């Protein structure tokens, strides 16, 4: 009889496990720049089993930059876009696109930097005058950051779209563009090897320090019809951030995911403080509006009613 009860108990356990697997809800997530520490939260959380705990299975698509992921959400091929430039999100919303911000992805820009080949005559930010300076795609966070840098130093630099970071490295090192942009961890190996010099970092741009620069967003229909799944995504996302800064296993996952050596992996986590990845609020809205107007993403600041409509972090999120 005991053996029968043991067998029945095993069947119940297996049945529950099977139900849990079957109940995993799929979310399609667009992410720019494969291998980034901050943009890699969804990938790392998936690898670490955290999203599975919340009944979610993520289908991840990597794109060149945030504007591509925003368009994928608008078009309905993706459910969520992470690490999209906030200026692009604001500008796209202002044009009538059915998108909603569901959380902050990055506050400040500690990961961004502008660099030149080691033999370049450019030595300081003021030397950017008259030079071509890279950003990824129009509307991206690297674009908005460059415009803010140019405004702060009153430069006559020539912003130049170069696509993703790998393409930017090639164009910078071959002289097709004078100044490249990078985001940790990309290019840190070139810095270690003495092949590039960093001229400025995102921390030097005053208007970026305390405001959200990248956001996570979804479509209006997803927020209406799948609000619970979006809220669970946010909770799993924040738990993943906590895990990334507390568990050595997260660094091993990141090392495998990024293909970077351990010394670079450790350096990346040190460069990007955990506080930058706070997701539950969009910080510095007044400065976001000012920068979006200055960068010509919007003709005038959004009203408080429009901001309330755009930023909708689901209840139950962290």
Rosetta silent file (secondary structure, phi, psi, omega in degrees, C-alpha in Angstrom):
SEQUENCE: XXXXXXXXXXXXXXXXXXXXXXXXXXXXXXXXXXXXXXXXXXXXXXXXXXXXXXXXXXXXXXXXXXXXXXXXXXXXXXXXXXXXXXXXXXXXXXXXXXXXXXXXXXXXXXXXXXXXXXXXXXXXXXXXXXXXXXXXXXXXXXXXXXXXXXXXXXXXXXXXXXXXXXXXXXXXXXXXXXXXXXXXXXXXXXXXXXXXXXXXXXXXXXXXXXXXXXXXXXXXXXXXXXXXXXXXXXXXXXXXXXXXXXXXXXXXXXXXXXXXXXXXXXXXXXXXXXXXXXXXXXXXXXXXXXXXXXXXXXXXXXXXXXXXXXXXXXXXXX
SCORE:     score description
SCORE:     0.000 S_00000001
   1 L     0.000  -42.119  178.713    0.000    0.000    0.000 S_00000001
   2 H   -59.630  -38.376  179.690    2.849    2.401    0.862 S_00000001
   3 H   -65.121  -36.499  179.356    4.358    1.761   -2.539 S_00000001
   4 H   -65.558  -45.216  179.180    1.051    2.648   -4.200 S_00000001
   5 H   -61.681  -40.390  177.959    0.814    5.921   -2.254 S_00000001
   6 H   -61.480  -42.892  179.512    4.412    6.749   -3.162 S_00000001
   7 H   -65.125  -42.018  179.019    3.693    6.117   -6.835 S_00000001
   8 H   -63.624  -41.258  178.947    0.521    8.248   -6.710 S_00000001
   9 H   -61.992  -39.873  178.944    2.408   11.069   -4.997 S_00000001
  10 H   -63.973  -38.918  179.240    5.061   10.949   -7.723 S_00000001
  11 H   -66.069  -39.343  177.548    2.373   11.141  -10.390 S_00000001
  12 H   -62.183  -46.270  179.086    0.821   14.186   -8.705 S_00000001
  13 H   -59.382  -45.183  178.992    4.212   15.924   -8.541 S_00000001
  14 H   -63.903  -37.860  178.820    4.875   15.157  -12.194 S_00000001
  15 H   -64.809  -42.388  177.719    1.429   16.403  -13.111 S_00000001
  16 H   -63.768  -41.513  179.329    1.983   19.687  -11.284 S_00000001
  17 H   -62.999  -41.783  179.618    5.363   20.115  -12.939 S_00000001
  18 H   -63.407  -40.914  178.772    3.832   19.446  -16.341 S_00000001
  19 H   -63.033  -40.463 -179.284    1.088   22.006  -15.649 S_00000001
  20 H   -62.725  -41.451  179.437    3.693   24.597  -14.633 S_00000001
  21 H   -64.788  -43.867 -177.269    5.621   24.062  -17.854 S_00000001
  22 H   -67.570  -26.977 -174.962    2.462   24.273  -19.966 S_00000001
  23 L   -84.891    0.580  178.376    1.331   27.441  -18.150 S_00000001
  24 L   -63.066  122.053 -179.388    4.440   29.408  -19.148 S_00000001
  25 E   -91.175  133.121 -176.143    3.209   32.531  -20.944 S_00000001
  26 E   -87.585  134.192  171.824    5.298   33.668  -23.901 S_00000001
  27 E  -126.825  131.943  177.766    6.490   37.258  -24.260 S_00000001
  28 E   -94.612  122.789 -172.204    8.464   38.451  -27.269 S_00000001
  29 E  -122.268  125.376  176.976   11.159   40.924  -26.191 S_00000001
  30 E   -96.773  130.834 -175.547   13.273   43.138  -28.474 S_00000001
  31 E  -132.188  129.800  175.218   16.709   44.078  -27.104 S_00000001
  32 E   -84.064  153.034  170.546   19.387   46.320  -28.659 S_00000001
  33 L    58.039   75.293  177.355   23.111   45.535  -28.582 S_00000001
  34 L   -54.764  131.063  177.383   23.496   41.855  -27.685 S_00000001
  35 L   105.411   -9.474  179.032   26.034   41.399  -24.907 S_00000001
  36 L   -71.358  150.073 -179.491   25.404   44.620  -22.970 S_00000001
  37 L   -69.566  -53.239 -176.249   25.159   44.334  -19.168 S_00000001
  38 L   -71.977  -44.086  179.734   22.099   46.545  -18.654 S_00000001
  39 L   -70.908  -12.935 -178.395   20.269   45.568  -21.842 S_00000001
  40 L   -87.632    6.072 -176.267   21.008   41.927  -21.030 S_00000001
  41 H   -55.799  -47.757 -177.798   18.738   41.784  -17.965 S_00000001
  42 H   -63.241  -43.349  179.101   15.982   39.855  -19.763 S_00000001
  43 H   -62.245  -45.443 -178.100   18.446   37.397  -21.309 S_00000001
  44 H   -67.837  -40.136  177.877   20.248   36.794  -18.010 S_00000001
  45 H   -64.048  -35.206  175.742   16.999   36.417  -16.087 S_00000001
  46 H   -65.734  -45.741 -179.405   15.828   33.873  -18.624 S_00000001
  47 H   -65.236  -34.435 -179.163   19.108   31.940  -18.318 S_00000001
  48 L   -83.979    0.962  177.384   18.942   32.094  -14.534 S_00000001
  49 L    79.082   10.574 -175.228   15.386   30.733  -14.416 S_00000001
  50 H   -75.737  -43.493  179.167   13.921   33.873  -12.852 S_00000001
  51 H   -64.962  -32.991  177.655   11.313   34.653  -15.511 S_00000001
  52 H   -61.418  -36.175  177.870   10.211   31.012  -15.408 S_00000001
  53 H   -59.713  -29.154 -178.942    9.405   31.482  -11.705 S_00000001
  54 L   -96.996   15.101  176.610    6.918   34.145  -12.753 S_00000001
  55 L    73.112   28.584 -176.499    5.302   31.925  -15.372 S_00000001
  56 E  -123.522  139.965  171.717    7.009   33.611  -18.303 S_00000001
  57 E  -121.102  122.744 -175.189    9.004   32.318  -21.248 S_00000001
  58 E   -97.191  133.008  171.672   10.836   35.009  -23.205 S_00000001
  59 E  -107.027  110.703 -168.038   11.407   34.920  -26.942 S_00000001
  60 E  -103.935  133.891  175.045   14.252   37.389  -27.502 S_00000001
  61 E  -120.003  128.667  177.885   15.104   39.305  -30.669 S_00000001
  62 E   -97.064  135.207 -179.245   18.296   41.376  -30.884 S_00000001
  63 E  -126.190  172.370 -177.840   18.252   44.613  -32.894 S_00000001
  64 L   -69.248  -43.921 -174.896   20.792   47.346  -33.689 S_00000001
  65 L  -158.212  170.501 -175.167   19.282   50.072  -31.508 S_00000001
  66 H   -53.603  -42.826 -179.356   16.192   51.180  -29.615 S_00000001
  67 H   -56.024  -34.120  177.456   14.272   52.754  -32.533 S_00000001
  68 H   -66.714  -39.601 -179.337   14.149   49.350  -34.260 S_00000001
  69 H   -69.940  -35.908  176.751   12.703   47.705  -31.152 S_00000001
  70 H   -61.846  -45.199  179.861   10.093   50.450  -30.769 S_00000001
  71 H   -63.667  -34.529  178.698    8.949   49.906  -34.355 S_00000001
  72 H   -65.576  -37.416  176.986    8.757   46.150  -33.734 S_00000001
  73 H   -68.887  -43.934  178.790    6.408   46.754  -30.796 S_00000001
  74 H   -60.764  -40.667 -179.033    4.291   49.186  -32.820 S_00000001
  75 H   -74.279  -13.293  176.751    4.103   46.680  -35.657 S_00000001
  76 L    90.075   -0.314  179.189    2.987   43.927  -33.269 S_00000001
  77 L   -78.495  -20.210  177.767    5.841   41.492  -33.949 S_00000001
  78 L  -128.480  150.346 -178.329    7.249   42.051  -30.432 S_00000001
  79 L   -89.999  -35.873 -175.318    5.477   42.495  -27.095 S_00000001
  80 E  -137.293  141.434  170.062    8.110   44.472  -25.188 S_00000001
  81 E  -114.397  126.781  176.031   11.075   46.652  -26.121 S_00000001
  82 E  -107.798  154.928  175.417   13.800   47.052  -23.515 S_00000001
  83 E    59.005   39.108  175.597   16.593   49.655  -23.398 S_00000001
  84 E   -90.433  140.990  178.862   14.939   52.028  -25.868 S_00000001
  85 E   -58.956  132.974 -175.965   16.056   55.659  -25.807 S_00000001
  86 H   -66.809  -33.419  178.596   13.580   57.720  -23.808 S_00000001
  87 H   -64.031  -40.530  177.614   13.732   60.624  -26.280 S_00000001
  88 H   -64.803  -40.690  178.961   12.764   58.281  -29.109 S_00000001
  89 H   -63.444  -44.839  178.948    9.926   56.873  -27.012 S_00000001
  90 H   -62.442  -46.255 -179.381    8.648   60.358  -26.180 S_00000001
  91 H   -64.249  -40.388  179.659    8.930   61.498  -29.799 S_00000001
  92 H   -66.969  -42.045  176.570    7.223   58.391  -31.157 S_00000001
  93 H   -61.517  -43.150 -178.002    4.375   58.721  -28.654 S_00000001
  94 H   -61.573  -24.912  178.190    3.964   62.419  -29.529 S_00000001
  95 L   -86.231    3.431  175.431    3.391   61.399  -33.151 S_00000001
  96 L   100.204    5.700 -179.130    0.470   59.227  -32.082 S_00000001
  97 L   -68.457  139.871 -177.137    2.128   55.807  -31.805 S_00000001
  98 L   -82.206   67.753  179.347    0.269   53.410  -29.435 S_00000001
  99 E  -121.053  155.647  177.279    3.130   52.775  -26.999 S_00000001
 100 E  -138.638  134.679  175.798    3.390   52.971  -23.218 S_00000001
 101 E   -77.917  128.792 -177.873    6.483   53.131  -21.012 S_00000001
 102 E  -111.868    2.344  177.252    6.358   50.362  -18.382 S_00000001
 103 E   168.604  160.649  174.531    9.592   51.124  -16.545 S_00000001
 104 E   -81.214  141.801  175.950   12.982   52.787  -16.513 S_00000001
 105 E  -103.670  -37.356 -179.500   15.861   50.774  -17.981 S_00000001
 106 E  -149.198  127.813  172.247   18.794   53.063  -17.181 S_00000001
 107 E  -103.854  126.477 -173.408   19.126   56.200  -15.060 S_00000001
 108 L    79.643 -179.975 -178.700   22.172   58.210  -16.058 S_00000001
 109 L  -135.092   53.881 -178.027   24.641   57.092  -18.697 S_00000001
 110 L   -66.394  -17.966 -177.615   27.600   55.495  -16.856 S_00000001
 111 L   -86.909  -21.580 -174.593   28.031   52.963  -19.668 S_00000001
 112 E   -80.480  146.916  173.594   28.380   55.430  -22.555 S_00000001
 113 E  -156.862  160.603  176.791   31.682   56.844  -23.792 S_00000001
 114 E  -120.481  135.390 -170.373   33.244   58.517  -26.824 S_00000001
 115 E  -140.033  165.981  176.339   36.635   57.369  -28.025 S_00000001
 116 E  -136.595  158.661  171.594   39.269   57.743  -30.735 S_00000001
 117 E   -58.661  151.651 -171.892   42.068   55.493  -32.067 S_00000001
 118 L   -60.035  -27.539 -178.523   45.179   55.852  -29.944 S_00000001
 119 L   -93.593    9.030  179.699   47.048   57.780  -32.685 S_00000001
 120 L   -68.224  145.150  176.078   44.231   60.306  -33.266 S_00000001
 121 L   -73.711  -12.271 -178.780   45.118   63.999  -32.817 S_00000001
 122 L   -71.715  123.974 -175.763   41.872   64.476  -30.852 S_00000001
 123 L  -117.572  -22.943 -175.184   42.744   64.916  -27.180 S_00000001
 124 L  -148.460  169.013 -176.452   39.695   66.535  -25.551 S_00000001
 125 H   -57.962  -39.318 -178.255   35.993   67.140  -26.102 S_00000001
 126 H   -60.617  -22.100  177.955   36.622   70.584  -27.586 S_00000001
 127 H   -75.319   -4.222  176.235   38.542   68.887  -30.389 S_00000001
 128 H   -70.866  -16.414 -179.016   35.238   67.382  -31.603 S_00000001
 129 L   -54.977  127.296  178.898   34.531   70.690  -33.373 S_00000001
 130 L    77.412   -0.524 -176.344   34.221   70.074  -37.102 S_00000001
 131 L  -102.710  155.649  174.312   34.663   66.324  -36.617 S_00000001
 132 E   -83.062  127.905 -177.845   32.268   63.446  -37.320 S_00000001
 133 E  -123.141  129.599 -170.466   31.067   61.883  -34.072 S_00000001
 134 E   -80.791  150.281  163.128   29.222   58.559  -34.086 S_00000001
 135 E  -146.010  166.984 -174.317   25.881   57.490  -32.684 S_00000001
 136 L   -74.233  -81.387  179.539   23.908   54.337  -33.504 S_00000001
 137 L  -128.495  153.598  178.574   20.539   55.261  -35.030 S_00000001
 138 L   -58.651  127.669 -178.756   18.491   58.447  -35.022 S_00000001
 139 L    96.297   -6.208 -179.610   16.370   58.486  -31.889 S_00000001
 140 L   -77.496  168.633  176.963   18.595   56.110  -29.932 S_00000001
 141 H   -65.936  -32.517  177.648   19.973   56.851  -26.466 S_00000001
 142 H   -68.381  -31.471  176.276   23.450   57.277  -27.988 S_00000001
 143 H   -68.127  -49.886 -179.749   21.985   59.912  -30.334 S_00000001
 144 H   -61.803  -39.110  179.545   20.265   61.806  -27.510 S_00000001
 145 H   -65.399  -41.424  178.859   23.417   61.605  -25.376 S_00000001
 146 H   -63.980  -42.459  178.093   25.576   62.971  -28.181 S_00000001
 147 H   -61.729  -38.789  178.151   23.177   65.871  -28.743 S_00000001
 148 H   -67.047  -39.146  177.224   23.313   66.636  -25.009 S_00000001
 149 H   -62.968  -45.462  179.812   27.135   66.501  -25.071 S_00000001
 150 H   -61.404  -42.506 -179.969   27.239   68.866  -28.064 S_00000001
 151 H   -66.247  -41.334 -177.410   24.836   71.283  -26.354 S_00000001
 152 H   -64.437  -41.561 -177.226   26.750   71.248  -23.059 S_00000001
 153 H   -97.439    2.951  178.631   30.110   72.014  -24.669 S_00000001
 154 L    53.592   53.038 -175.670   28.650   74.174  -27.476 S_00000001
 155 L   -90.770  157.810  172.754   30.356   72.058  -30.119 S_00000001
 156 L  -108.811   33.280 -179.543   30.151   72.231  -33.903 S_00000001
 157 L   -67.891  162.279 -179.365   30.576   68.448  -34.210 S_00000001
 158 E  -112.126   97.421  178.170   28.844   66.479  -36.962 S_00000001
 159 E   -58.395  132.493 -174.474   26.628   63.702  -35.514 S_00000001
 160 E  -135.017  122.340  178.989   26.935   60.637  -37.762 S_00000001
 161 E   -74.894  127.295 -177.398   24.830   57.468  -37.648 S_00000001
 162 L  -124.182    5.411  178.894   27.064   54.377  -37.744 S_00000001
 163 L    82.158 -147.038 -175.829   24.679   51.562  -36.774 S_00000001
 164 L   -74.346  175.022 -172.394   25.513   49.086  -34.050 S_00000001
 165 H   -67.525  -37.643  178.543   28.603   49.226  -31.856 S_00000001
 166 H   -61.696  -43.457  178.005   30.553   46.588  -33.796 S_00000001
 167 H   -65.659  -35.221  179.012   30.045   48.538  -37.028 S_00000001
 168 H   -65.541  -41.367  177.858   31.010   51.734  -35.219 S_00000001
 169 H   -58.548  -46.929  179.606   34.301   50.228  -34.034 S_00000001
 170 H   -59.219  -46.915 -177.461   35.179   49.277  -37.620 S_00000001
 171 H   -67.813  -33.530  179.235   34.309   52.721  -38.963 S_00000001
 172 H   -73.274  -43.937 -176.254   36.208   54.498  -36.186 S_00000001
 173 H   -72.512  -19.413  178.920   39.347   52.388  -36.404 S_00000001
 174 L  -101.389    6.028  175.158   39.470   52.760  -40.206 S_00000001
 175 L    80.115   10.520  177.758   38.997   56.537  -40.146 S_00000001
 176 L   -73.484  -24.329  174.338   35.517   56.607  -41.691 S_00000001
 177 L  -136.282  144.848 -174.033   34.339   58.528  -38.635 S_00000001
 178 L   -75.440  -39.993 -175.669   36.550   60.667  -36.387 S_00000001
 179 E  -129.241  127.479  178.128   35.054   59.797  -32.990 S_00000001
 180 E   -94.201  161.713  170.445   33.320   56.557  -32.073 S_00000001
 181 E  -113.203  150.577  177.013   30.734   55.921  -29.391 S_00000001
 182 E  -141.948  167.692  174.882   30.760   52.914  -27.141 S_00000001
 183 E  -143.891  126.600 -179.890   28.835   51.409  -24.253 S_00000001
 184 L   -53.416  133.694   14.859   30.353   49.102  -21.689 S_00000001
 185 L   -94.015   -3.356 -171.273   31.331   46.307  -22.176 S_00000001
 186 L   -64.747  130.414  177.191   31.880   46.930  -25.894 S_00000001
 187 L    87.555   -9.044 -178.961   35.344   48.219  -26.774 S_00000001
 188 H   -66.707  -26.123  175.463   36.819   47.802  -23.304 S_00000001
 189 H   -67.535  -36.704  176.649   39.136   45.134  -24.693 S_00000001
 190 H   -65.650  -36.462  177.032   40.484   47.722  -27.164 S_00000001
 191 H   -66.229  -44.386  179.018   41.048   50.091  -24.259 S_00000001
 192 H   -60.582  -36.008 -177.788   42.871   47.373  -22.292 S_00000001
 193 L   -85.595    1.527  177.595   45.059   46.667  -25.323 S_00000001
 194 L    73.562   25.749 -177.922   45.933   50.348  -25.757 S_00000001
 195 L   -95.627  -18.024  178.208   44.244   50.671  -29.169 S_00000001
 196 E  -134.075  162.661  172.585   41.795   53.427  -28.246 S_00000001
 197 E  -124.302  133.965  175.672   41.584   56.417  -25.919 S_00000001
 198 E   -85.851  126.899 -178.193   38.356   57.476  -24.178 S_00000001
 199 E   -95.615  -37.412 -179.211   37.792   61.222  -24.517 S_00000001
 200 E  -152.105  156.578  177.367   34.503   61.624  -22.633 S_00000001
 201 E  -125.639  165.804  178.589   31.935   59.517  -20.802 S_00000001
 202 H   -61.858  -26.023  178.725   28.227   59.787  -20.201 S_00000001
 203 H   -64.797  -20.615 -179.466   28.936   60.744  -16.590 S_00000001
 204 H   -83.033  -10.142 -179.728   30.340   64.054  -17.867 S_00000001
 205 L   -91.202  105.525 -170.798   27.033   65.078  -19.468 S_00000001
 206 H   -57.266  -39.588 -174.533   25.277   66.963  -16.673 S_00000001
 207 H   -71.403  -11.489 -178.068   21.754   66.653  -18.089 S_00000001
 208 H   -97.700  -15.145 -165.706   21.981   62.846  -18.155 S_00000001
 209 L   -62.325  -39.269 -172.904   23.237   62.140  -14.644 S_00000001
 210 L  -118.014   12.703 -179.995   19.974   61.914  -12.730 S_00000001
 211 L  -116.417  157.950  174.469   17.397   61.244  -15.422 S_00000001
 212 E   -66.539  131.789  178.367   16.213   58.117  -17.149 S_00000001
 213 E  -109.466  -25.519  177.843   17.982   57.710  -20.496 S_00000001
 214 E  -135.106  149.352 -175.926   16.507   54.370  -21.625 S_00000001
 215 E  -133.545  164.279  169.039   13.129   52.788  -20.957 S_00000001
 216 E  -104.864  140.128 -176.160   11.195   49.551  -21.325 S_00000001
 217 E  -145.903  165.419  177.584    7.927   49.833  -23.199 S_00000001
 218 E  -142.467 -178.605  178.525    5.004   47.925  -24.657 S_00000001
 219 E   -91.306  161.658  177.361    1.999   48.584  -26.862 S_00000001
 220 H   -59.177  -44.048 -177.682   -1.355   49.901  -25.685 S_00000001
 221 H   -64.082  -40.173  178.015   -3.063   46.638  -26.664 S_00000001
 222 H   -64.413  -41.143 -178.880   -0.561   44.532  -24.711 S_00000001
 223 H   -67.007  -34.606  178.714   -0.945   46.709  -21.633 S_00000001
 224 H   -74.337  -44.334 -170.960   -4.727   46.438  -21.860 S_00000001
 225 H   -94.363  -19.506 -176.026   -4.973   42.744  -22.663 S_00000001
 226 L  -133.237   36.747 -175.644   -1.885   41.312  -20.921 S_00000001
 227 H   -57.287  -40.658 -179.289   -1.385   43.667  -17.989 S_00000001
 228 H   -62.755  -41.274  178.933   -0.790   40.818  -15.529 S_00000001
 229 H   -65.094  -38.935  178.554    1.956   39.360  -17.745 S_00000001
 230 H   -65.251  -41.595  178.620    3.575   42.802  -18.067 S_00000001
 231 H   -63.823  -40.760  177.674    3.479   43.263  -14.286 S_00000001
 232 H   -66.255  -36.299  175.359    5.065   39.812  -13.814 S_00000001
 233 H   -59.272  -45.858 -179.595    7.712   40.738  -16.382 S_00000001
 234 H   -62.675  -40.510  179.804    8.567   43.834  -14.350 S_00000001
 235 H   -66.683  -43.052  178.260    8.812   41.860  -11.104 S_00000001
 236 H   -65.123  -37.666 -179.684   11.016   39.214  -12.699 S_00000001
 237 H   -61.221  -48.151 -178.746   13.112   41.948  -14.319 S_00000001
 238 H   -67.666  -36.881  176.562   13.794   43.665  -10.985 S_00000001
 239 H   -63.555  -35.992  177.490   14.545   40.356   -9.265 S_00000001
 240 H   -63.958  -42.092  177.500   17.052   39.655  -12.046 S_00000001
 241 H   -59.106  -46.022  178.469   18.764   43.010  -11.390 S_00000001
 242 H   -58.714  -43.196  179.992   19.059   42.143   -7.677 S_00000001
 243 H   -64.753  -40.095 -178.361   20.505   38.727   -8.613 S_00000001
 244 H   -61.396  -29.056 -177.662   22.993   40.256  -11.088 S_00000001
 245 L  -102.214    7.162 -177.088   24.538   42.334   -8.285 S_00000001
 246 L  -131.177  -21.805 -172.477   24.503   39.682   -5.553 S_00000001
 247 L  -117.042  121.205  177.114   25.146   36.217   -6.999 S_00000001
 248 H   -56.359  -25.397  179.089   28.454   35.165   -8.608 S_00000001
 249 H   -62.145  -31.773  178.977   26.431   32.756  -10.767 S_00000001
 250 H   -64.544  -37.627  179.001   24.983   35.765  -12.599 S_00000001
 251 H   -67.297  -35.774  177.004   28.484   36.841  -13.608 S_00000001
 252 H   -65.052  -42.773  176.546   29.193   33.374  -14.980 S_00000001
 253 H   -60.909  -41.857 -178.784   26.014   33.539  -17.045 S_00000001
 254 H   -67.524  -38.076  177.795   27.018   36.984  -18.282 S_00000001
 255 H   -60.750  -42.719  178.407   30.516   35.819  -19.162 S_00000001
 256 H   -68.285  -42.589 -177.651   29.038   33.011  -21.286 S_00000001
 257 H   -65.644  -43.951 -174.741   26.389   35.274  -22.813 S_00000001
 258 H   -86.380  -23.578 -175.493   28.732   38.136  -23.699 S_00000001
 259 L    74.013   17.183 -178.084   31.815   36.074  -24.593 S_00000001
 260 L   -92.885  151.902  175.403   33.936   38.509  -22.564 S_00000001
 261 L   -69.259  157.579 -174.792   36.889   37.577  -20.341 S_00000001
 262 H   -56.345  -39.079 -176.516   36.310   37.595  -16.577 S_00000001
 263 H   -65.187  -32.988  177.299   38.338   40.774  -15.984 S_00000001
 264 H   -74.169  -39.309  178.365   36.123   42.732  -18.385 S_00000001
 265 H   -58.719  -46.717  179.703   32.961   41.239  -16.870 S_00000001
 266 H   -64.712  -36.189  179.967   33.986   42.384  -13.391 S_00000001
 267 H   -67.527  -38.635 -179.248   34.863   45.818  -14.709 S_00000001
 268 H   -61.494  -48.313 -178.882   31.472   46.224  -16.375 S_00000001
 269 H   -62.940  -31.086  176.881   29.531   45.539  -13.187 S_00000001
 270 H   -72.463  -30.165 -179.151   31.735   48.059  -11.396 S_00000001
 271 H   -74.904  -32.095 -174.899   31.105   50.737  -14.026 S_00000001
 272 L  -110.183  102.511 -178.182   27.317   50.449  -13.937 S_00000001
 273 L   -68.513  150.725 -179.904   25.922   50.838  -10.394 S_00000001
 274 H   -57.279  -35.036 -177.552   22.835   48.884   -9.429 S_00000001
 275 H   -60.770  -24.721  179.493   21.015   52.134   -8.664 S_00000001
 276 H   -69.425  -22.005 -175.683   21.139   52.992  -12.374 S_00000001
 277 H  -100.659   22.933  175.128   18.919   49.998  -13.135 S_00000001
 278 L   -65.733  124.398 -170.723   16.022   51.013  -10.858 S_00000001
 279 L  -101.245  -16.987 -168.503   12.940   50.139  -12.897 S_00000001
 280 L   -79.234   -2.488  179.342    9.996   51.353  -10.818 S_00000001
 281 L  -149.587  151.162  172.801   10.115   55.017  -11.778 S_00000001
 282 L   -99.666  113.021 -170.452   11.023   57.215  -14.723 S_00000001
 283 L   -91.425  145.638  172.058   13.380   59.800  -13.243 S_00000001
 284 L    69.600   46.151 -175.208   13.893   63.441  -14.241 S_00000001
 285 H   -61.199  -37.218  178.980   10.867   63.958  -16.456 S_00000001
 286 H   -60.685  -43.182  179.150   11.404   67.739  -16.668 S_00000001
 287 H   -70.447  -36.063  175.895   14.940   67.215  -17.981 S_00000001
 288 H   -57.920  -45.892  179.880   13.743   64.458  -20.324 S_00000001
 289 H   -63.516  -44.639 -179.071   11.264   66.917  -21.840 S_00000001
 290 H   -61.312  -43.768 -178.995   13.895   69.673  -22.107 S_00000001
 291 H   -69.558  -36.608  179.282   16.391   67.357  -23.821 S_00000001
 292 H   -66.384  -36.602  176.319   13.749   65.934  -26.165 S_00000001
 293 H   -69.472  -46.037 -179.260   12.795   69.452  -27.272 S_00000001
 294 H   -61.536  -35.461  179.767   16.449   70.500  -27.641 S_00000001
 295 L   -85.228    3.522  178.119   17.131   67.379  -29.708 S_00000001
 296 L    63.828   28.365  172.876   14.064   68.089  -31.878 S_00000001
 297 L   -78.321  -31.540  176.172   12.388   64.820  -30.934 S_00000001
 298 L  -138.110  149.369 -179.131    9.293   66.828  -29.945 S_00000001
 299 L   -76.024  -25.964 -178.696    8.319   70.449  -30.761 S_00000001
 300 L  -153.339  156.264 -179.887    7.193   71.208  -27.182 S_00000001
 301 L   -58.294  146.129  173.362    7.148   69.405  -23.823 S_00000001
 302 L   -66.153  149.069  175.343    4.367   66.880  -23.288 S_00000001
 303 L   -73.260  165.952  178.911    1.609   68.000  -20.936 S_00000001
 304 H   -62.072  -33.738  177.908    1.211   66.357  -17.538 S_00000001
 305 H   -67.608  -40.103  178.185   -1.828   64.513  -18.923 S_00000001
 306 H   -66.165  -40.501  178.688    0.194   63.208  -21.868 S_00000001
 307 H   -63.172  -41.556  178.537    3.020   62.088  -19.558 S_00000001
 308 H   -63.878  -34.465  177.673    0.519   60.261  -17.362 S_00000001
 309 H   -71.515  -39.711 -177.561   -0.844   58.545  -20.457 S_00000001
 310 H   -71.688  -46.098 -175.113    2.622   57.600  -21.738 S_00000001
 311 E   -94.501  106.975 -178.500    4.145   56.327  -18.484 S_00000001
 312 L  -133.617   85.458  178.361    2.029   53.464  -17.143 S_00000001
 313 L   -82.862  116.889 -172.867    3.980   51.172  -14.838 S_00000001
 314 L   -58.562  143.507  173.953    1.528   48.361  -13.981 S_00000001
 315 L   -62.224  144.503 -174.804    0.419   47.967  -10.378 S_00000001
 316 L    94.670   -9.103  174.127    2.181   45.021   -8.814 S_00000001
 317 L   -76.882  163.768 -178.121    5.473   46.053  -10.430 S_00000001
 318 L   -66.663    0.000    0.000    8.431   46.665   -8.083 S_00000001
